[in-house]
Amino acid sequence: MPDQLDPALRRLETWLSRLHVPPDRPEELARMSALMHLTDHLARLSARAREADRIAHLADSPRLARPARAVAAALRKRPRPDQARRLVERVQGFARQHRRGALLREHAGLIELSDVFRETDALRWLDRVADHAERIAHYRALAMGPSR
């Protein structure tokens, strides 16, 4: 997917760089700013999609696979900003609980320290993906303007 998205992002960035919005048009300037932020978060999300080790750990982990699949399913539906915000809150809550649980399991000798780091890295990845998706939904709504 990133291989398909990156050329489109470069074309979008080129197109955006050619636009000129007069400074006396605040609504259009706000929409242009939203488009730039949206493009930035799309690029960041594309970069996250290349982090195969973290994605593989999420898919292979009995504790993390289900929440990761739920996030993927939610993102495929192109959530509205309020839905995306709730998704971020749910992911952050899950991540907090799971990080604490991973640390406690390591302290009890149930998992290795390296596995704690691998799990927390995967959770951080999931949190950042959800956050970028929320920002994309937010800026998409701003870029579309009030009439939509």
Buried (B, 14 or more C-beta within 10 A) or exposed (E): EEEEBBEEBEEBBEEEEEEEBEEEEEEBEBBBBBBBBBBBBBBBBBEBBEBEEBBEBBEEBEBBEEBBEBBBEBBEEEBEBEBBBBBBEBBBEBBEEBBEBBBEBBEEEEBEEEBBEBBBBBBEBBBBBBBBBBBBBBBBBBBEEEEE
